[in-house]
Structure formats: structure tokens, C-alpha cells
Amino acid sequence: MIAGAGAVGASIAYHLAERGARDVVLTDRGMVAGGATGKAMGGVRQQFSTEAEVRLAQASVRLFKQLGPPLFEQVGYLFLATTDRGLAELQERAQLQRELGVPVEQTDPSAVGGLRSDDVVGAVICREDGVADPAGVTRELVRRAAERGVEVREQTDALSLEAGTLVIACGAGSPEAAGARGVELPIRPLVRQLVDAGPVRGLPAELPMTIESETGFHFRRAGACLRLAMVEPAPRWGEREEVDQGLVADWLDRLAHRYPPAAGAAVQRAWAGLYDMTPDAHPIIGSVADGVYVACGFSGHGFMQAPAAGAAVAAELFGEEPEIDLAPYRLERFAAGANLPETVVL
């Protein structure tokens, strides 16, 4: 029984079905991709600051590549530094990423049509990365899982059903589900928001996901619009998925500066969702009690890491050694005092 039909739960169901598992039920209290997944930015990147997250992302990119357009567009992830300190941090991360096999390269951002770069002191890009359709990818994984015998039950609370093994993969709702089984998870909901602004004439189809490294402001093409997001100056802990209009105005100003062709673009849509944050921004994956397994706490990276996470969970549930080392993601690490936080949380 899998609780949560977002990207992670769908990936687990799909990979279990691929292995020939029987009697798999994928449930969601709402609809498939109706929670955080359906509200996600849709970025897919390998440029993280810790080896554990890089490895998880590397393994995930393979499935995204197989899906291809229109579900995944390999337009790249471009990080811009506007200060010497920011450039040094960017180069340090890039060195680690290259050592782990991520093809990160220095680039001239002026080659990106429309992008302002006269205040940029350095930039790196990974062209294997890109943007995807979170809801579309999730529905495709669910479709494949259902074809292979997985029972999909929307508007169903997994806790109301009998199951030999309960896999909890419901994002910010995971602590509640785990608590019903006597397990406490150190996960807090963090409100984050996104904005679609446009239409913007002449947007290049190959526009990369563009991130200002120092501020965390970033944007991507979404049809004829640009989708905006940013690390907020004051974290909003809680479950009230509300849009801060003051932030929206600030982001439009930032967009006009960084991408002048979008100056004056109108807000087409603004919405908020929840990150399921752990203290170190790494997920929690593994058995936490007899018959209870969790895959949650992805801290805003669940969609982009879902393919590898789903494959690893399926392997472990089959009693096999996963391709990805899950040791850094065990719940026990917090009691043991492990502290190697992921710092590139966008």
C-alpha cells in the first residue's frame, strides 16, 4: 500500500510493478498529482552541493531523458554569479559536481537571447538538466503502473485500508500518516509560491532554467510565459498555502532586470504549495517501524528525484540492494547527529 500519488508515490508504484510486484495499491486522499507535485516548478537538475543529492539526481535524469519532450525538455540549468564570493561558491560546487560525473561547464550567459548579463561575473550550466511537466510525468508513471496491475484509488485514505506494508510518500502530510503508526518524523511544511508572468514575445524555446546564485531568484519558460520562484527572505513555516503579493511585485522587478524583454509582463497566475522540509534538506527513506516504510521529506526536490527514489525503494522492498546508497537518508541519522545539509534548496 502506497500513501500518496504524487511524483514519489507514483514512481514507487511504477518501479514495483516493473519488478512484477502484485497487490500494489496506490492511494491518495485527493487526486493523482493533486498536491505539491501539481504545484511544482518542474525543474530537473543535478547541481546540488552534497554527493548524496547529486547521486540521487543523476540516477533520476536517466528516466526523464527516456520520457523526452513534451514531458521533459533538456534546456539546461544556468547558474549566474553576480559577486566574487558568489562565483567562488559556484565554482566550488561545480568542482564537486564534475568530480561526481555531472557535466557542468563554464559558459558565457550573453549567449542566451534576451538575458541581461553585464552584471554577471561568472556562470555555469549543466546542459543535461532541464524542465519538465510534474503533473504530466506523474500521470504517465501512474498510467504505466496501472497497465502493469497497480490498483489506483484516488480520494482514499491509505490508513483506512489493511496493508501488509504501508509506504508513506505523501510529502508534507507524511508526519500525520506516520504518527498514526506511532512514528515521529522531523518534517515541517514550508510554504513556497510561484508566479507565471507573460505572455513574453520571442521567448527562445531553448531558454534554460536561469538562477541567480546569490539570491535564489529563478525562472523558466512555461509556454509563452515565464515561471518565477525565489528563496523567500523569511521562511513561512506552516500549512497556509497563500500567495504573498508583496513578493510577487518584487519578483516582477527582478525579472525585468534580469530578462528585460519581460518588463511589464502581467501576472497570469500565482499559487502556493508546500515543501516537506527536514532539518538537513535531505529526504527520509527507509523502514521506520514494522510494516511501515517512508519516502518523504524531499525538501522541494521530490519531483526531480522521484525516478531514482522510486527505483531504490522498490529494490529495497524486494530485499535487494538499491543502485543508490540510501544510508544518508535513514531516519536514524538525526539521532546520531549527522549534519551535512544540502545548501542548494531553491
C-alpha positions as CSV (number, residue, x, y, z in Angstrom):
1,M,0.0,0.0,0.0
2,I,1.4,3.4,-1.0
3,A,0.1,6.5,0.6
4,G,0.5,9.5,-1.7
5,A,0.0,9.6,-5.5
6,G,2.4,12.5,-6.2
7,A,5.6,12.0,-8.1
8,V,7.4,9.9,-5.4
9,G,4.5,7.6,-4.8
10,A,3.8,7.2,-8.5
11,S,7.4,6.3,-9.1
12,I,7.5,3.7,-6.3
13,A,4.3,2.1,-7.7
14,Y,5.7,2.1,-11.2
15,H,9.0,0.6,-10.2
16,L,7.3,-2.1,-8.0
17,A,5.1,-3.0,-11.0
18,E,8.2,-3.2,-13.2
19,R,9.6,-5.7,-10.9
20,G,6.5,-7.8,-11.0
21,A,5.1,-6.9,-7.6
22,R,1.4,-8.0,-7.1
23,D,-1.3,-6.5,-5.0
24,V,0.2,-3.0,-5.1
25,V,-2.4,-0.3,-4.2
26,L,-1.6,3.4,-4.9
27,T,-3.8,5.7,-2.9
28,D,-4.3,9.4,-2.4
29,R,-6.7,11.4,-0.2
30,G,-7.1,13.7,-3.2
31,M,-6.2,13.1,-6.8
32,V,-3.1,11.9,-8.7
33,A,-0.6,14.8,-8.7
34,G,-3.2,16.9,-6.9
35,G,-0.9,18.1,-4.1
36,A,2.6,19.5,-4.1
37,T,3.6,17.7,-7.3
38,G,1.0,19.5,-9.3
39,K,2.2,22.9,-7.9
40,A,5.9,22.3,-8.5
41,M,8.3,24.4,-10.6
42,G,9.2,21.4,-12.7
43,G,13.0,21.8,-12.6
44,V,15.2,18.8,-13.1
45,R,18.8,19.4,-12.0
46,Q,21.9,17.6,-10.9
47,Q,23.7,20.6,-9.5
48,F,23.5,20.1,-5.7
49,S,26.0,20.8,-3.0
50,T,26.3,17.3,-1.5
51,E,27.2,14.0,-3.0
52,A,24.1,12.2,-1.8
53,E,21.8,14.6,-3.6
54,V,23.9,14.6,-6.7
55,R,23.8,10.8,-6.9
56,L,20.0,10.8,-6.5
57,A,19.6,13.4,-9.2
58,Q,22.0,11.7,-11.6
59,A,20.0,8.5,-11.5
60,S,16.7,10.3,-11.9
61,V,17.8,12.2,-15.1
62,R,18.0,8.9,-17.0
63,L,14.3,8.4,-16.7
64,F,13.5,12.0,-17.6
65,K,15.6,11.6,-20.7
66,Q,13.7,8.5,-21.7
67,L,10.4,10.3,-21.3
68,G,11.6,13.2,-23.5
69,P,9.6,16.0,-25.0
70,P,7.0,17.3,-24.2
71,L,7.2,15.8,-20.7
72,F,10.9,16.8,-20.4
73,E,12.8,19.5,-22.2
74,Q,16.6,19.3,-21.8
75,V,17.2,23.0,-21.9
76,G,19.8,23.1,-19.2
77,Y,20.2,24.8,-15.8
78,L,22.1,28.1,-15.8
79,F,23.5,29.5,-12.6
80,L,24.6,33.1,-12.6
81,A,27.0,34.7,-10.1
82,T,27.0,38.5,-9.6
83,T,29.6,38.8,-6.9
84,D,33.1,37.4,-6.4
85,R,32.0,35.5,-3.4
86,G,29.1,34.0,-5.2
87,L,31.3,33.0,-8.1
88,A,33.7,31.2,-5.7
89,E,30.9,29.3,-4.2
90,L,29.5,28.4,-7.6
91,Q,32.9,27.2,-8.7
92,E,33.4,25.1,-5.6
93,R,30.1,23.4,-6.1
94,A,30.8,22.9,-9.8
95,Q,34.1,21.2,-9.0
96,L,32.4,18.7,-6.7
97,Q,29.7,18.1,-9.3
98,R,32.3,17.4,-12.1
99,E,34.2,15.0,-9.8
100,L,30.9,13.1,-9.5
101,G,30.4,13.0,-13.2
102,V,28.0,15.9,-13.7
103,P,28.9,17.7,-17.0
104,V,28.9,21.2,-15.5
105,E,30.7,23.8,-17.7
106,Q,31.6,27.4,-17.5
107,T,29.6,29.5,-20.0
108,D,29.0,32.9,-21.4
109,P,25.5,33.9,-20.3
110,S,25.4,36.7,-23.0
111,A,24.7,33.9,-25.5
112,V,21.2,33.5,-24.0
113,G,18.9,35.7,-26.0
114,G,17.3,38.5,-24.0
115,L,19.2,37.8,-20.8
116,R,20.9,40.7,-19.1
117,S,24.5,39.7,-18.2
118,D,26.5,42.9,-17.8
119,D,26.4,42.5,-14.0
120,V,27.3,38.8,-14.1
121,V,30.9,37.8,-13.1
122,G,30.6,34.2,-14.0
123,A,28.2,31.4,-14.9
124,V,28.0,27.6,-15.1
125,I,25.5,25.4,-16.9
126,C,24.7,21.7,-17.0
127,R,23.0,21.1,-20.3
128,E,21.7,17.6,-19.3
129,D,19.4,19.3,-16.9
130,G,16.1,20.9,-17.8
131,V,12.4,21.4,-17.1
132,A,9.5,19.0,-17.0
133,D,5.8,18.8,-16.6
134,P,5.3,17.5,-13.0
135,A,1.7,16.5,-13.3
136,G,2.2,15.1,-16.8
137,V,5.2,12.9,-15.7
138,T,3.3,11.7,-12.6
139,R,0.2,10.7,-14.6
140,E,2.4,8.9,-17.1
141,L,4.1,6.9,-14.3
142,V,0.7,6.1,-12.8
143,R,-0.6,5.0,-16.2
144,R,2.3,2.7,-16.7
145,A,1.9,1.3,-13.2
146,A,-1.9,0.7,-13.7
147,E,-1.1,-1.1,-17.0
148,R,1.1,-3.4,-15.0
149,G,-1.5,-4.2,-12.4
150,V,-1.3,-1.5,-9.8
151,E,-4.7,-0.5,-8.3
152,V,-5.1,3.2,-8.2
153,R,-7.5,4.6,-5.6
154,E,-8.0,8.3,-5.5
155,Q,-9.9,10.1,-2.7
156,T,-8.9,7.3,-0.4
157,D,-7.1,7.4,2.9
158,A,-4.5,4.7,3.0
159,L,-4.8,4.5,6.8
160,S,-8.4,3.3,6.4
161,L,-7.2,0.2,4.5
162,E,-5.5,-3.0,5.5
163,A,-1.9,-3.5,4.2
164,G,1.0,-5.8,5.0
165,T,3.4,-2.9,4.2
166,L,2.5,0.8,4.2
167,V,4.8,3.1,2.2
168,I,4.3,6.7,3.2
169,A,5.1,9.1,0.4
170,C,2.7,12.0,0.9
171,G,5.0,14.9,1.3
172,A,4.1,17.4,4.0
173,G,1.3,15.1,5.0
174,S,3.7,12.3,5.9
175,P,4.2,13.2,9.6
176,E,0.5,12.8,10.1
177,A,0.4,9.4,8.4
178,A,3.5,8.2,10.2
179,G,2.2,9.5,13.5
180,A,-0.9,7.3,13.1
181,R,1.5,4.3,13.1
182,G,3.5,5.6,16.1
183,V,6.4,7.1,14.2
184,E,7.5,10.7,14.6
185,L,9.1,12.3,11.5
186,P,11.2,15.5,11.7
187,I,9.4,17.1,8.8
188,R,7.9,20.6,8.7
189,P,5.8,22.2,6.0
190,L,7.3,25.3,4.3
191,V,5.1,27.5,2.2
192,R,6.6,28.4,-1.2
193,Q,5.0,30.2,-4.1
194,L,5.3,30.5,-7.9
195,V,4.2,33.1,-10.5
196,D,3.5,32.8,-14.2
197,A,4.1,36.2,-15.9
198,G,3.5,37.0,-19.6
199,P,3.0,36.4,-22.3
200,V,6.5,37.4,-23.3
201,R,7.1,37.8,-27.0
202,G,10.1,36.0,-28.6
203,L,10.9,33.6,-25.8
204,P,13.5,31.2,-27.1
205,A,12.4,27.6,-27.0
206,E,15.8,26.6,-25.6
207,L,15.8,29.2,-22.7
208,P,17.5,27.4,-19.8
209,M,16.2,27.4,-16.2
210,T,18.1,30.5,-15.0
211,I,19.1,31.0,-11.4
212,E,20.7,34.0,-9.7
213,S,23.0,32.1,-7.4
214,E,23.2,34.7,-4.6
215,T,19.5,35.5,-4.4
216,G,17.9,32.2,-5.4
217,F,15.7,34.1,-7.9
218,H,15.0,31.8,-10.9
219,F,12.8,31.5,-13.9
220,R,12.0,29.1,-16.7
221,R,9.9,29.2,-19.9
222,A,6.3,27.9,-19.4
223,G,4.7,28.2,-22.8
224,A,4.6,31.9,-23.7
225,C,5.1,32.9,-20.1
226,L,8.0,32.8,-17.6
227,R,7.5,30.9,-14.4
228,L,9.2,32.7,-11.4
229,A,10.2,31.5,-8.0
230,M,12.7,32.6,-5.3
231,V,14.0,31.6,-1.9
232,E,11.9,33.8,0.3
233,P,13.7,36.3,2.7
234,A,11.7,35.0,5.7
235,P,10.7,31.3,5.7
236,R,7.0,30.8,6.0
237,W,6.6,27.7,8.2
238,G,3.0,26.3,8.2
239,E,0.3,24.9,6.0
240,R,-1.5,28.1,4.8
241,E,-0.9,27.9,1.1
242,E,-1.2,31.7,0.4
243,V,0.4,34.0,-2.1
244,D,2.4,36.9,-0.8
245,Q,1.6,39.7,-3.2
246,G,4.5,41.8,-2.0
247,L,6.8,39.1,-3.1
248,V,5.1,38.9,-6.5
249,A,5.8,42.6,-7.1
250,D,9.4,42.2,-6.1
251,W,9.9,39.2,-8.4
252,L,8.4,41.1,-11.4
253,D,11.0,43.8,-10.8
254,R,13.8,41.2,-10.6
255,L,12.5,39.6,-13.8
256,A,12.5,43.0,-15.6
257,H,16.1,43.5,-14.5
258,R,17.4,40.0,-15.4
259,Y,15.3,39.5,-18.5
260,P,14.4,42.9,-20.0
261,P,12.1,41.5,-22.7
262,A,9.7,40.6,-19.9
263,A,9.5,44.1,-18.4
264,G,5.8,45.0,-17.8
265,A,4.7,41.3,-18.1
266,A,1.4,40.7,-16.5
267,V,0.7,38.1,-13.8
268,Q,-1.2,35.3,-15.3
269,R,-1.3,33.1,-12.3
270,A,0.2,32.9,-8.8
271,W,-0.1,29.9,-6.5
272,A,1.5,28.4,-3.4
273,G,2.4,24.9,-2.2
274,L,4.3,23.1,0.5
275,Y,7.8,21.8,0.7
276,D,8.2,18.9,3.2
277,M,11.4,20.1,4.9
278,T,13.8,18.0,7.0
279,P,16.5,19.6,9.2
280,D,19.2,18.9,6.7
281,A,17.1,19.2,3.5
282,H,17.7,15.5,2.6
283,P,14.8,13.1,2.3
284,I,14.0,10.3,4.7
285,I,13.9,6.9,3.0
286,G,13.6,3.5,4.7
287,S,11.8,1.3,7.1
288,V,10.8,3.2,10.3
289,A,8.6,0.6,12.0
290,D,7.3,-2.9,11.4
291,G,5.4,-2.8,8.2
292,V,6.0,1.0,7.8
293,Y,8.3,2.4,5.2
294,V,8.7,6.1,4.3
295,A,9.9,8.1,1.3
296,C,9.3,11.7,2.2
297,G,11.0,14.9,3.4
298,F,12.4,15.7,-0.1
299,S,12.5,19.4,0.8
300,G,11.4,20.7,-2.5
301,H,13.3,18.2,-4.7
302,G,10.7,15.3,-4.7
303,F,9.7,15.6,-8.3
304,M,13.1,15.8,-9.8
305,Q,14.4,13.0,-7.6
306,A,11.3,10.8,-7.8
307,P,12.6,8.4,-10.5
308,A,15.7,7.3,-8.6
309,A,13.9,7.3,-5.2
310,G,11.1,5.1,-6.6
311,A,13.6,2.6,-8.1
312,A,15.6,2.4,-4.9
313,V,12.5,2.0,-2.7
314,A,11.2,-0.8,-5.0
315,A,14.6,-2.6,-4.9
316,E,14.7,-2.4,-1.1
317,L,11.2,-3.6,-0.7
318,F,12.2,-6.6,-2.8
319,G,15.0,-7.3,-0.4
320,E,17.7,-6.2,-2.9
321,E,20.5,-3.7,-2.8
322,P,19.4,-0.4,-4.5
323,E,21.6,1.2,-7.1
324,I,21.6,4.4,-4.9
325,D,23.1,4.2,-1.5
326,L,20.2,5.0,0.9
327,A,22.4,5.2,4.0
328,P,22.4,9.0,4.0
329,Y,18.6,9.1,4.1
330,R,17.8,6.9,7.1
331,L,15.7,8.4,9.9
332,E,18.3,7.3,12.4
333,R,20.8,9.9,11.1
334,F,19.1,12.6,13.2
335,A,19.5,10.8,16.5
336,A,23.1,10.0,15.5
337,G,23.9,13.7,15.0
338,A,24.7,13.5,11.3
339,N,24.9,17.0,9.9
340,L,25.8,17.5,6.2
341,P,23.0,19.8,5.0
342,E,22.1,20.4,1.4
343,T,22.5,24.1,0.7
344,V,21.2,24.5,-2.8
345,V,17.5,24.5,-1.9
346,L,15.6,26.5,-4.4
